[in-house]
Amino acid sequence: MMNGNDENKISIKRIAELSGVSPATVSRVINNNGRFSEKTRRRVMKVIRENNYGMNYVAKSLRMKKSFTIGVLVPDISNAFFSSVVLRMEKYLYSKGYSVIICNTDRDEHKEMAYLRTLEGKMVDGLLIISGDQEFDTSVIQTQTLTVCIDRKPKNTENAVFISSDHYHGGLLATETLIKQGCKKLGIIISHENLYSSKERLRGFKDALEKNGLTCNPNRIIKINDKETKPEEVKLHVLKSFRDGNLYDGIFAVNDRLAFGTMKACQDFGWKVPENVKIIGFDDDPLCTYSSPSLSSVKQDIDQLAKVSCDILLKLINSEMMTSTEKCQMIPTSIILRESV
């Protein structure tokens, strides 16, 4: 046991060793954040009391103004891609001693603003802002909360970091894959046109056509209402284009939900996939392997996207130096080929 004169010499690492737990667990117990058993809490607190450490650490935490809590704004937690990213972020941040508050905005600007005010009130150490229908204006944050935007460009890059999958390359890759398979009458199915990711995927599609000497026919750009993106609703929009006489031999859908609806439209119209029409989606939804035929899709590196975003935010929180390259990063995409091509 240490006396009062030695109270500043013990570290969290030493407390963890004496308690038989990890330093991250000690941090969670001290800050009462995250998951741990009552038995663990008692064991850690006993070591802290015996070494006269607790009050000094709490005072230090208050001086540092750290809550060891991160806020995450996600537009649609039911979306497989978003839920996968958030799950990986939560697990990674938890391992680093941070609790995570997840807020589902439903792409509602007012709801998003309400959640921002709530997170500011809880004095979160940082924010992870995932996607959204417009650029994120960092000026709406009333506190000095550190922010990382994922797949959503910040209006003021001086106050936020931008991490994104390379959506442009994904759109280019999908379209060139269809062209290499002999497709010449290519179309694109797009929704949420204001999204940065949708714009970039469309840009990649158009550039791939131009690069290969093909014309981008406006009649083959099928725009889906943002509130009608369920596969059954998408099917009706695509069927209308088919019945209007627009011919396709290759279709790129900017997400897999749109692709599933497109495949159903082809089936109802009497076109076979991939014999008559080849289709590629985006996001590599787990359901891609279960569709009939199985859906080819552009895959985002979810693990890398989550880890890089969290690491950058932790760097900001810890006031570590950051390069200009780190402040704006593009994570490479790849394509998973299945039966639809």
C-alpha positions as CSV (number, residue, x, y, z in Angstrom):
1,M,0.0,0.0,0.0
2,M,1.3,3.5,-0.8
3,N,1.1,6.5,1.5
4,G,-0.3,9.9,0.8
5,N,3.1,11.3,-0.3
6,D,3.3,8.8,-3.1
7,E,-0.3,9.2,-4.4
8,N,0.8,10.8,-7.7
9,K,3.2,8.0,-8.6
10,I,0.7,5.3,-9.4
11,S,-0.6,5.1,-13.0
12,I,-3.7,3.7,-14.6
13,K,-1.5,0.9,-16.0
14,R,-0.4,0.0,-12.5
15,I,-4.0,0.1,-11.2
16,A,-4.9,-2.3,-14.1
17,E,-2.1,-4.7,-13.1
18,L,-3.1,-4.7,-9.4
19,S,-6.8,-5.2,-10.4
20,G,-6.2,-7.8,-13.0
21,V,-8.0,-5.9,-15.8
22,S,-7.0,-3.7,-18.8
23,P,-6.2,0.0,-18.6
24,A,-9.3,0.7,-20.7
25,T,-11.5,-1.1,-18.1
26,V,-9.9,1.0,-15.3
27,S,-10.7,4.2,-17.3
28,R,-14.3,3.1,-17.8
29,V,-14.8,2.3,-14.1
30,I,-13.3,5.7,-13.1
31,N,-15.5,7.6,-15.6
32,N,-18.5,5.3,-15.1
33,N,-18.7,4.9,-18.9
34,G,-19.1,1.7,-20.9
35,R,-19.7,-1.9,-19.8
36,F,-18.1,-3.7,-16.8
37,S,-19.4,-6.0,-14.1
38,E,-20.2,-4.9,-10.5
39,K,-17.5,-7.3,-9.4
40,T,-14.9,-5.6,-11.6
41,R,-16.0,-2.2,-10.4
42,R,-15.5,-3.2,-6.7
43,R,-12.1,-4.7,-7.4
44,V,-10.9,-1.6,-9.3
45,M,-12.3,0.8,-6.8
46,K,-10.7,-1.1,-3.9
47,V,-7.2,-0.7,-5.5
48,I,-7.9,2.9,-6.2
49,R,-8.9,3.6,-2.6
50,E,-5.9,1.6,-1.2
51,N,-3.5,3.8,-3.3
52,N,-5.3,7.1,-2.6
53,Y,-5.6,7.7,-6.3
54,G,-9.3,8.2,-7.1
55,M,-9.9,11.8,-6.2
56,N,-6.7,13.0,-7.9
57,Y,-7.6,11.3,-11.2
58,V,-11.2,12.7,-11.1
59,A,-9.8,16.2,-10.5
60,K,-7.4,15.7,-13.4
61,S,-10.3,14.5,-15.6
62,L,-12.3,17.6,-14.8
63,R,-9.3,19.8,-15.5
64,M,-8.8,18.1,-18.9
65,K,-12.6,18.5,-19.6
66,K,-12.8,15.0,-21.0
67,S,-16.0,12.9,-20.8
68,F,-14.5,9.9,-22.6
69,T,-17.7,9.8,-24.7
70,I,-18.1,10.1,-28.5
71,G,-21.2,11.0,-30.4
72,V,-22.2,9.4,-33.7
73,L,-24.8,10.8,-36.1
74,V,-26.0,8.2,-38.6
75,P,-28.7,8.9,-41.3
76,D,-30.3,5.4,-41.4
77,I,-29.3,2.7,-38.9
78,S,-31.5,0.2,-40.7
79,N,-29.2,0.4,-43.7
80,A,-26.7,-2.5,-43.7
81,F,-23.7,-0.3,-44.6
82,F,-24.3,2.3,-42.0
83,S,-25.1,-0.2,-39.2
84,S,-21.9,-2.1,-40.1
85,V,-19.7,1.0,-39.9
86,V,-21.3,2.2,-36.6
87,L,-20.9,-1.3,-35.1
88,R,-17.2,-1.4,-35.9
89,M,-16.7,2.2,-34.6
90,E,-18.4,1.4,-31.3
91,K,-16.3,-1.7,-30.7
92,Y,-13.1,0.0,-31.6
93,L,-13.8,3.1,-29.5
94,Y,-14.9,0.9,-26.6
95,S,-11.6,-0.9,-26.7
96,K,-9.9,2.5,-26.3
97,G,-11.9,3.4,-23.2
98,Y,-14.6,5.5,-24.8
99,S,-18.4,5.2,-24.6
100,V,-20.4,5.9,-27.8
101,I,-23.8,7.6,-28.1
102,I,-25.5,6.6,-31.4
103,C,-28.1,9.0,-32.8
104,N,-30.2,8.0,-35.9
105,T,-31.2,11.2,-37.7
106,D,-33.5,9.7,-40.4
107,R,-31.9,12.3,-42.8
108,D,-34.0,14.9,-41.0
109,E,-32.3,18.2,-40.6
110,H,-34.3,19.2,-37.5
111,K,-33.7,15.9,-35.8
112,E,-30.0,16.1,-36.6
113,M,-29.9,19.6,-35.0
114,A,-31.7,18.4,-31.9
115,Y,-29.3,15.5,-31.5
116,L,-26.3,17.9,-31.9
117,R,-27.6,20.0,-29.1
118,T,-28.1,17.0,-26.9
119,L,-24.6,15.7,-27.6
120,E,-23.1,19.1,-26.9
121,G,-25.0,19.1,-23.6
122,K,-23.4,15.8,-22.7
123,M,-20.0,17.4,-23.4
124,V,-18.9,14.6,-25.8
125,D,-15.2,14.7,-26.6
126,G,-15.8,14.3,-30.3
127,L,-18.3,13.7,-33.1
128,L,-18.4,11.3,-36.0
129,I,-20.9,12.6,-38.6
130,I,-21.8,9.9,-41.1
131,S,-23.3,10.8,-44.5
132,G,-26.3,13.2,-44.9
133,D,-28.2,15.0,-47.6
134,Q,-26.0,18.1,-47.7
135,E,-22.6,19.3,-46.7
136,F,-22.1,19.5,-43.0
137,D,-21.8,23.0,-41.7
138,T,-19.5,22.9,-38.7
139,S,-20.6,26.4,-37.7
140,V,-23.8,24.9,-36.3
141,I,-21.8,23.3,-33.5
142,Q,-21.9,25.7,-30.6
143,T,-19.1,24.2,-28.7
144,Q,-15.5,23.4,-29.7
145,T,-16.4,19.8,-30.2
146,L,-13.9,18.0,-32.5
147,T,-15.5,16.6,-35.6
148,V,-14.8,13.9,-38.3
149,C,-17.1,13.7,-41.3
150,I,-17.5,10.4,-43.0
151,D,-18.8,10.3,-46.6
152,R,-20.1,13.8,-46.0
153,K,-18.0,16.8,-46.9
154,P,-17.7,19.6,-44.3
155,K,-18.4,23.1,-45.6
156,N,-15.4,24.4,-43.6
157,T,-12.5,21.9,-43.9
158,E,-10.5,24.0,-41.4
159,N,-12.7,22.8,-38.5
160,A,-13.3,19.2,-39.5
161,V,-11.7,16.2,-41.0
162,F,-13.2,14.4,-44.1
163,I,-12.9,10.6,-44.5
164,S,-14.6,8.9,-47.4
165,S,-14.7,5.8,-49.5
166,D,-13.6,6.6,-53.1
167,H,-17.1,6.7,-54.5
168,Y,-15.9,8.2,-57.8
169,H,-13.5,5.3,-58.4
170,G,-16.3,2.8,-57.4
171,G,-18.7,4.3,-60.0
172,L,-15.9,4.2,-62.6
173,L,-15.0,0.6,-61.8
174,A,-18.6,-0.6,-61.9
175,T,-19.3,1.0,-65.3
176,E,-16.0,-0.1,-66.9
177,T,-16.7,-3.6,-65.7
178,L,-20.0,-3.6,-67.5
179,I,-18.4,-2.1,-70.6
180,K,-15.7,-4.9,-70.6
181,Q,-18.6,-7.4,-70.5
182,G,-19.8,-5.9,-73.9
183,C,-22.5,-3.5,-72.6
184,K,-23.1,-0.5,-74.8
185,K,-26.6,0.7,-73.7
186,L,-25.7,1.6,-70.2
187,G,-28.0,3.1,-67.6
188,I,-27.8,4.3,-64.0
189,I,-30.3,4.1,-61.2
190,I,-29.8,6.9,-58.7
191,S,-31.5,8.3,-55.5
192,H,-30.5,10.9,-52.9
193,E,-28.9,13.1,-55.7
194,N,-27.7,15.6,-53.2
195,L,-25.5,13.1,-51.3
196,Y,-21.8,13.5,-51.9
197,S,-21.5,9.8,-52.4
198,S,-24.3,9.7,-55.1
199,K,-22.8,12.6,-57.0
200,E,-19.4,11.0,-57.1
201,R,-20.8,7.6,-58.2
202,L,-22.7,9.3,-61.0
203,R,-19.6,11.3,-62.0
204,G,-17.6,8.0,-62.2
205,F,-20.3,6.5,-64.4
206,K,-20.3,9.4,-66.8
207,D,-16.5,9.6,-67.0
208,A,-16.3,5.8,-67.7
209,L,-18.7,6.2,-70.6
210,E,-16.8,9.2,-72.1
211,K,-13.5,7.4,-71.6
212,N,-14.8,4.5,-73.7
213,G,-16.4,6.6,-76.4
214,L,-20.0,5.9,-75.3
215,T,-22.8,8.5,-74.9
216,C,-24.6,9.2,-71.6
217,N,-28.2,9.0,-72.7
218,P,-30.3,11.2,-70.3
219,N,-33.3,8.8,-70.8
220,R,-31.2,6.0,-69.2
221,I,-30.6,8.0,-66.0
222,I,-33.4,6.8,-63.8
223,K,-33.9,9.1,-60.8
224,I,-35.7,7.6,-57.8
225,N,-37.5,9.8,-55.3
226,D,-35.7,9.8,-52.0
227,K,-38.8,8.6,-50.2
228,E,-39.4,5.7,-52.6
229,T,-36.2,3.7,-52.4
230,K,-37.7,0.4,-51.2
231,P,-37.1,-2.4,-53.9
232,E,-40.8,-2.7,-54.7
233,E,-41.1,1.1,-55.3
234,V,-37.9,1.1,-57.3
235,K,-39.2,-1.7,-59.5
236,L,-42.2,0.4,-60.6
237,H,-39.9,3.4,-61.6
238,V,-37.6,1.1,-63.6
239,L,-40.5,-0.7,-65.2
240,K,-41.8,2.6,-66.4
241,S,-38.5,3.3,-68.1
242,F,-38.6,-0.1,-69.8
243,R,-42.2,0.4,-71.0
244,D,-41.3,3.8,-72.3
245,G,-39.0,2.1,-74.8
246,N,-35.6,2.8,-73.2
247,L,-33.3,-0.1,-74.0
248,Y,-30.5,-1.3,-71.6
249,D,-27.9,-4.1,-71.7
250,G,-26.1,-2.9,-68.6
251,I,-27.2,-1.0,-65.4
252,F,-25.3,0.5,-62.6
253,A,-27.3,1.1,-59.4
254,V,-25.7,3.5,-56.9
255,N,-26.7,1.3,-54.0
256,D,-27.8,-2.3,-53.6
257,R,-31.4,-1.5,-52.6
258,L,-31.9,0.1,-56.0
259,A,-30.2,-2.8,-57.7
260,F,-32.6,-5.3,-56.0
261,G,-35.6,-3.4,-57.3
262,T,-34.0,-3.2,-60.8
263,M,-33.5,-7.0,-60.9
264,K,-37.2,-7.5,-60.0
265,A,-38.2,-5.1,-62.7
266,C,-36.2,-7.0,-65.3
267,Q,-37.8,-10.3,-64.1
268,D,-41.3,-8.8,-64.4
269,F,-40.5,-7.3,-67.8
270,G,-39.2,-10.6,-69.1
271,W,-35.5,-9.7,-69.3
272,K,-33.0,-12.2,-68.0
273,V,-30.1,-11.2,-65.8
274,P,-27.3,-11.3,-66.9
275,E,-28.2,-12.7,-70.3
276,N,-30.2,-9.6,-71.5
277,V,-29.1,-7.1,-68.9
278,K,-26.1,-7.1,-66.6
279,I,-26.4,-5.3,-63.2
280,I,-23.9,-4.0,-60.6
281,G,-24.9,-2.4,-57.3
282,F,-22.9,-0.6,-54.6
283,D,-22.2,-1.3,-50.9
284,D,-22.0,-5.2,-51.1
285,D,-25.1,-5.7,-48.9
286,P,-25.1,-9.1,-47.2
287,L,-28.3,-9.9,-49.2
288,C,-26.3,-9.7,-52.4
289,T,-25.3,-13.4,-52.1
290,Y,-28.9,-14.4,-51.5
291,S,-30.6,-12.6,-54.5
292,S,-31.3,-14.6,-57.6
293,P,-29.1,-14.2,-59.5
294,S,-26.6,-13.1,-56.9
295,L,-25.7,-9.4,-57.2
296,S,-22.3,-8.1,-58.2
297,S,-21.5,-5.0,-56.2
298,V,-18.9,-2.4,-55.4
299,K,-17.5,-3.0,-51.9
300,Q,-16.4,-0.4,-49.5
301,D,-13.7,-1.2,-47.0
302,I,-15.8,-0.9,-43.8
303,D,-13.1,-2.0,-41.4
304,Q,-10.6,0.6,-42.8
305,L,-13.2,3.3,-43.0
306,A,-14.3,2.8,-39.3
307,K,-10.7,2.5,-38.0
308,V,-9.2,5.4,-39.8
309,S,-12.1,7.7,-38.8
310,C,-11.8,6.7,-35.1
311,D,-8.0,7.0,-35.1
312,I,-8.1,10.5,-36.6
313,L,-10.8,11.6,-34.1
314,L,-8.7,10.2,-31.2
315,K,-5.7,12.1,-32.6
316,L,-7.7,15.3,-32.5
317,I,-8.9,14.7,-29.0
318,N,-5.3,14.0,-27.8
319,S,-4.1,17.2,-29.6
320,E,-1.6,15.2,-31.8
321,M,-0.1,16.7,-34.9
322,M,-1.9,15.8,-38.1
323,T,-0.8,16.1,-41.7
324,S,-2.9,17.6,-44.5
325,T,-3.2,14.2,-46.0
326,E,-4.7,12.8,-42.9
327,K,-7.3,15.6,-42.8
328,C,-8.8,14.4,-46.1
329,Q,-8.6,10.7,-46.9
330,M,-10.1,8.4,-49.6
331,I,-10.5,4.7,-48.7
332,P,-10.2,2.5,-51.9
333,T,-13.2,0.5,-53.2
334,S,-13.2,-2.8,-55.0
335,I,-15.7,-4.9,-56.9
336,I,-17.2,-8.2,-56.0
337,L,-18.3,-10.1,-59.1
338,R,-21.2,-12.5,-58.8
339,E,-23.9,-13.9,-61.2
340,S,-25.5,-10.6,-62.2
341,V,-22.6,-9.8,-64.6
